[in-house]
Amino acid sequence: MIGSNILITGCTGLVGMHVLYELLGEVAGGALAGKIYPVLRTSLSLSASERVERLLRNRFLPASLRSSVSSAGKAIQPVSADLCDAGNLREAIRAAIPAREPLTVIHCAGSVNLETTPKARDDVHAHNYQGTRNLLRALDGYAARFIYVGTVFSSGIRHGRVGDDYLSLPSPVYRNPYEESKGRIEHEIARYCTEKGIEFQLLRPSIICGRVMEAPLYYTPKFDVFYGWLKFFWQLKKAGLRSPLRLCISDQATMNVVPVDFVAKTIVKAVHSHAGQLNIANPAVGPTRQVIQAGLACIGYEGVRFVDAVPPDLNRVEQFYYKTVGALFDGYINNDASIYDCGKLLSFMAPVTIPPLFEHISGIVAFAMQFDFDERKINHAA
C-alpha cells in the first residue's frame, strides 16, 4: 500500500483524466491510502470542485469504477490554481497540502499545440515549460517524487531505434516548438530534482487514442492529433467533396498509437515503483498507409491514392490538405526514421499488454464520428 498523498495536474485532459480514474481504482482497492490533490483552474462557470464532480459523474466513467466512485472520491481534495500563475500556485499548494506528509506528483498538464507560429511557440512555452518550472518551485519542500508525463517526440527527429534515456541523446532537431518545449523541460526537471534530492521519472507516451481496454470502449474527451488528421476527411465527406486526393505517404512509414487506458495504467504503476525514463509506445507499430486506409474506410471517404512525392498539379482539395492538416501532421504520420524501444516497457508492465490496436481502429473512428469529431459534443454528452 502507498500511503503518500498524490498531487496530479491535467486531470480534465485525456491522460490526466484517466490517471485520476486509475488512482481512484487504487483507492477503492486499498492500494492507495493518501489524499489525491488535483490542481485545476477555476473556469468562468465552474469551480475546481465542480469540475472534479463532473469528472466523477462522467457518463463514460470506466465500468469498474462505477460502484466505488462515491466512496473513493472522498480521497479527492481539489486545489484551485493556475500553473501559469506562480504566486497563486505556490499559495494554493501551501494552503491545501500538509508540508510534512510525503507527496508524489504526477504532472500531466500541458499544451499539445503542433503549430509552428509565434503564437504557438508562446503557448507551449507558457504551459509546457514555464508552467512546469512554476510547479517545481511551488512544490519546494513538499515533493518527494516527481513523475512527469511527456512525449516520445521530445527526442526530436531520430533515425533508428530510440531507447528510453533521452537525457543522454545528442542535441535534437525538433519538428515544432511543442517538441522543443517538452524536451527542454525534461532537462530542467532532471537538473532541479537532482539538486533538491527529489526522485523523478520521465514517462513518454507516443500518439494517444481513446480507451481500448476497459468499457465503455473508445472514449476520449479530446479529438486532436490522431483524430485531428482523420477529422479533415470526415469534414470533406460531410461537405460532399469527392475530389481525388493524392496523399504523399511513404510505404515505409509507420504510426505508433497507444491507448489512453494503457498509458494511465503505466503511469499509476510508476507510483508504486520506479520506471525512471520510459517510452510508453506501442511495440506493434502499424504501417501508416494501412492504418489510414482502415480509418478512411470507416469514414466512407473514397478517392484517396497514396503517392511517393507531392504532385506538382494539385487540385483545390489537395492544395487545402497540404497547407493545413498535411503540414501540421506530416512529421508524425509520414515518419519512418525512428522506432521507440519498448523492451523496458514490456518488462515493467508485464503481464499487462497492449491489445492489438488494428483490431480497434474501426471502433475508435466510429466513436469519433458519433460525436462529429467535436469535443464540445462529447463533453456535453459526458
C-alpha positions in Angstrom: 0.0 0.0 0.0 1.2 3.5 -0.9 0.4 5.9 2.0 1.7 9.1 0.4 -0.5 11.9 -0.9 -0.7 12.4 -4.6 -0.9 15.7 -6.5 -2.0 15.5 -10.1 -2.2 18.1 -12.8 -4.2 18.0 -16.1 -7.0 15.8 -14.8 -9.5 17.3 -17.2 -7.4 16.3 -20.1 -7.2 13.0 -21.9 -4.3 11.4 -20.0 -4.8 13.1 -16.6 -8.4 12.2 -16.5 -7.7 8.5 -16.9 -4.8 8.7 -14.5 -7.2 10.1 -11.9 -9.7 7.3 -12.6 -6.9 4.7 -12.2 -5.9 6.3 -8.9 -9.5 6.1 -7.7 -9.5 2.5 -8.6 -6.3 2.1 -6.5 -8.0 3.8 -3.6 -11.1 1.6 -3.9 -8.9 -1.5 -3.9 -6.9 -0.4 -0.9 -3.6 0.1 -2.8 -3.5 3.8 -2.1 -4.3 5.3 1.3 -3.4 9.0 0.9 -5.2 12.0 -0.4 -5.4 13.0 -4.1 -4.9 16.7 -4.8 -5.9 17.6 -8.4 -4.7 21.0 -9.4 -7.4 22.7 -11.6 -8.1 26.2 -12.8 -11.5 27.7 -11.9 -13.4 28.2 -15.2 -15.9 31.0 -15.9 -18.7 28.7 -15.0 -17.3 26.0 -12.7 -15.2 26.0 -9.6 -12.3 23.5 -9.2 -14.6 21.3 -7.0 -17.4 21.4 -9.6 -15.0 20.4 -12.3 -14.0 17.3 -10.3 -17.6 16.5 -9.6 -18.2 16.5 -13.4 -15.4 14.0 -13.8 -16.9 11.7 -11.2 -20.3 11.9 -12.8 -19.0 11.3 -16.3 -21.2 9.1 -18.4 -18.1 7.4 -19.7 -16.6 6.6 -16.3 -14.8 3.3 -16.5 -17.3 0.5 -15.7 -15.0 -1.0 -13.0 -15.2 2.3 -11.1 -18.9 3.0 -11.0 -19.8 1.1 -7.9 -16.9 2.6 -5.9 -16.6 6.2 -7.2 -18.6 7.8 -4.5 -16.6 6.3 -1.7 -13.2 6.6 -3.4 -14.0 10.1 -4.5 -13.8 11.2 -0.9 -10.0 11.0 -1.1 -10.0 13.9 -3.6 -9.3 17.4 -2.3 -9.2 19.8 -5.3 -6.6 22.6 -5.4 -7.8 25.7 -7.3 -4.7 27.2 -9.0 -3.3 28.1 -12.4 0.1 26.6 -13.3 0.9 29.8 -15.3 0.4 31.9 -12.1 3.5 31.1 -10.0 2.4 33.1 -6.9 -1.2 31.8 -6.9 0.1 28.2 -7.4 2.5 28.4 -4.5 0.0 29.8 -2.1 -2.7 27.4 -3.1 -0.5 24.3 -2.6 0.7 25.5 0.7 -2.8 26.2 1.9 -4.2 22.8 0.8 -1.4 20.3 1.4 0.3 19.3 4.7 4.0 20.0 4.2 5.3 17.2 6.4 3.4 14.4 4.6 5.1 12.5 1.7 3.9 13.9 -1.6 4.1 12.2 -5.1 3.5 14.5 -8.0 2.0 13.3 -11.3 2.3 16.2 -13.8 0.1 15.5 -16.9 -0.9 19.1 -17.8 0.4 20.7 -20.9 -0.5 22.1 -24.3 -0.4 19.8 -27.4 -0.1 22.6 -30.0 1.8 21.3 -33.0 1.8 24.6 -35.0 5.0 26.5 -35.7 3.6 30.0 -35.5 5.0 32.6 -32.9 1.7 32.3 -31.1 2.1 28.5 -30.8 5.6 28.9 -29.5 4.4 31.3 -26.8 1.6 28.9 -25.9 3.8 25.8 -25.4 6.5 27.8 -23.7 4.0 29.2 -21.2 2.1 25.9 -20.5 4.8 23.2 -21.0 8.0 24.9 -20.0 7.2 27.8 -17.7 4.2 26.1 -16.1 6.3 23.1 -15.2 9.0 25.3 -13.7 6.4 27.1 -11.7 5.1 23.8 -10.3 8.5 22.5 -9.4 9.3 25.7 -7.4 5.8 25.8 -5.8 6.5 22.3 -4.5 9.8 23.1 -3.0 10.0 21.3 0.3 6.8 19.3 -0.5 7.5 16.8 -3.3 9.3 13.5 -2.6 8.7 12.2 -6.1 8.0 14.0 -9.4 6.5 11.9 -12.2 6.5 13.9 -15.5 4.3 12.8 -18.4 5.9 14.0 -21.5 6.0 12.6 -25.1 8.3 10.3 -27.1 8.6 13.2 -29.5 10.7 15.1 -27.0 13.5 13.0 -28.5 13.2 15.1 -31.7 13.8 13.7 -35.1 15.8 10.5 -34.8 16.9 7.7 -37.0 16.9 4.0 -35.9 15.9 2.7 -32.5 15.3 5.3 -29.8 15.9 4.0 -26.2 14.5 5.3 -23.0 17.3 7.6 -22.0 16.6 10.8 -23.8 18.7 12.9 -21.4 21.8 11.4 -22.9 20.9 11.8 -26.5 22.8 14.2 -28.7 21.3 17.6 -29.3 18.0 17.0 -31.2 16.3 18.6 -34.2 12.7 19.3 -33.4 9.7 19.3 -35.7 8.0 22.2 -33.8 8.1 24.3 -30.6 5.9 21.8 -28.9 8.6 19.1 -29.0 11.2 21.6 -28.1 9.3 22.8 -25.0 8.8 19.2 -23.8 12.4 18.2 -24.4 13.8 21.4 -22.8 11.7 21.0 -19.6 12.8 17.4 -19.2 16.4 18.5 -18.7 15.1 21.2 -16.3 13.3 18.6 -14.3 16.3 16.3 -14.1 18.6 19.2 -13.0 16.2 20.6 -10.4 15.2 17.3 -8.9 18.8 16.1 -8.7 19.8 19.3 -6.9 16.8 19.0 -4.5 17.1 15.3 -3.9 13.7 14.6 -5.4 13.2 11.2 -7.1 12.0 11.9 -10.7 10.5 9.8 -13.5 10.1 10.8 -17.2 7.3 8.8 -18.8 6.8 9.4 -22.5 3.6 8.3 -24.4 3.5 8.2 -28.2 0.4 9.2 -30.1 -2.6 8.6 -27.9 -6.1 7.3 -28.8 -9.2 6.5 -26.8 -9.7 3.5 -24.5 -9.5 0.0 -25.9 -9.0 -2.0 -22.7 -11.9 -1.1 -20.5 -15.6 -0.3 -21.1 -17.1 1.9 -22.3 -14.6 1.4 -25.1 -13.1 4.2 -27.3 -14.0 7.1 -25.1 -11.8 10.2 -25.4 -12.6 13.8 -24.3 -10.2 15.1 -27.0 -10.2 14.8 -30.7 -6.7 16.0 -31.5 -3.5 14.7 -33.2 -4.6 11.2 -34.4 -8.2 12.3 -34.6 -7.4 15.7 -36.0 -6.0 14.3 -39.2 -9.0 12.0 -39.7 -11.4 14.8 -38.9 -10.3 16.5 -42.1 -11.6 13.7 -44.2 -14.8 13.4 -42.1 -15.5 17.1 -42.9 -14.8 16.6 -46.6 -17.3 13.6 -46.6 -19.9 15.7 -44.8 -19.4 18.6 -47.3 -19.9 16.2 -50.2 -16.4 16.9 -51.6 -15.3 13.8 -53.5 -12.3 15.2 -55.4 -9.4 12.7 -55.8 -6.8 13.2 -53.2 -3.2 12.0 -53.6 -1.5 11.5 -50.2 2.2 11.6 -50.1 3.0 8.9 -47.5 6.0 6.6 -47.7 5.2 2.9 -47.9 7.8 2.5 -45.2 6.1 4.9 -42.8 4.7 3.6 -39.5 2.3 5.0 -37.0 2.8 4.4 -33.3 -0.6 4.8 -31.5 -1.1 3.7 -27.8 -4.5 3.6 -26.0 -5.0 6.1 -23.2 -6.0 3.4 -20.6 -2.7 1.6 -21.1 -0.9 4.9 -20.7 -2.7 5.6 -17.5 -2.1 2.2 -16.1 1.6 2.6 -16.8 1.7 5.9 -15.0 -0.1 4.7 -12.0 2.2 1.6 -11.8 5.1 4.0 -11.7 3.6 5.4 -8.5 4.2 2.0 -6.9 7.7 1.5 -8.4 10.4 3.3 -10.2 10.3 3.4 -14.0 13.0 6.1 -14.5 12.8 7.2 -18.1 10.3 5.1 -20.1 8.9 5.0 -23.6 5.1 4.3 -23.4 4.8 3.4 -27.0 3.2 0.5 -28.9 5.7 -2.3 -29.7 3.4 -3.3 -32.6 3.5 -0.3 -34.9 1.2 -0.2 -37.8 2.1 0.7 -41.4 0.7 4.2 -41.8 -0.9 3.5 -45.2 -2.8 0.5 -43.7 -3.9 2.5 -40.6 -5.1 5.3 -42.8 -7.0 3.0 -45.2 -8.8 1.4 -42.3 -9.8 4.8 -40.9 -10.9 6.2 -44.2 -12.9 3.0 -44.9 -14.8 3.6 -41.6 -15.5 7.2 -42.5 -16.5 6.2 -46.0 -14.2 8.6 -47.8 -13.2 7.3 -51.2 -10.8 8.6 -53.8 -7.6 8.6 -51.8 -4.5 7.3 -53.5 -1.0 7.1 -52.0 1.9 8.6 -53.8 5.7 8.8 -53.1 6.0 12.5 -53.8 3.7 15.6 -53.6 2.2 16.0 -57.1 3.0 19.3 -58.9 -0.5 19.7 -60.2 -2.6 19.8 -57.0 -6.3 20.2 -57.2 -8.1 22.5 -54.8 -8.8 19.9 -52.2 -5.2 18.7 -52.3 -3.9 22.3 -52.0 -6.1 22.8 -48.9 -4.9 19.5 -47.4 -1.1 20.1 -47.9 -1.5 23.7 -46.5 -3.4 22.6 -43.4 -3.5 19.2 -41.7 -0.9 17.8 -44.1 1.6 20.5 -43.0 0.7 20.0 -39.3 0.7 16.2 -39.1 3.1 15.1 -41.8 6.0 14.7 -39.5 4.0 12.2 -37.3 2.1 10.2 -39.9 4.9 10.1 -42.5 7.8 9.3 -40.2 9.8 6.2 -41.0 13.0 7.4 -39.3 12.7 6.0 -35.7 11.4 3.1 -33.7 10.8 3.6 -30.0 12.3 0.8 -27.9 9.6 -0.8 -25.8 11.7 -3.6 -24.2 11.8 -1.9 -20.8 8.0 -1.0 -21.0 7.0 -4.6 -21.7 9.1 -5.8 -18.7 7.8 -3.1 -16.5 4.1 -3.7 -17.3 4.1 -7.5 -17.6 1.7 -9.3 -17.6 -0.4 -6.4 -18.8 -0.1 -5.9 -22.6 -1.5 -3.5 -25.2 -4.4 -5.1 -27.1 -3.8 -5.4 -30.9 -4.7 -1.8 -31.9 -5.5 -2.5 -35.5 -8.5 -4.6 -34.4 -9.9 -1.5 -32.7 -9.4 1.2 -35.4 -13.0 0.9 -36.8 -14.4 1.3 -33.2 -12.1 4.3 -32.5 -13.1 6.1 -35.6 -16.8 5.2 -35.3 -16.8 6.7 -31.8 -15.4 9.9 -33.1 -17.9 10.0 -35.9 -20.7 9.5 -33.4 -19.8 12.9 -31.9 -18.8 14.6 -35.2 -15.2 14.7 -34.1 -16.3 17.6 -31.9 -15.0 18.0 -28.3 -17.9 20.2 -27.4 -20.4 17.4 -28.2 -18.5 14.7 -26.4 -18.1 16.9 -23.3 -21.8 17.8 -23.4 -22.7 14.1 -23.7 -20.4 13.2 -20.8 
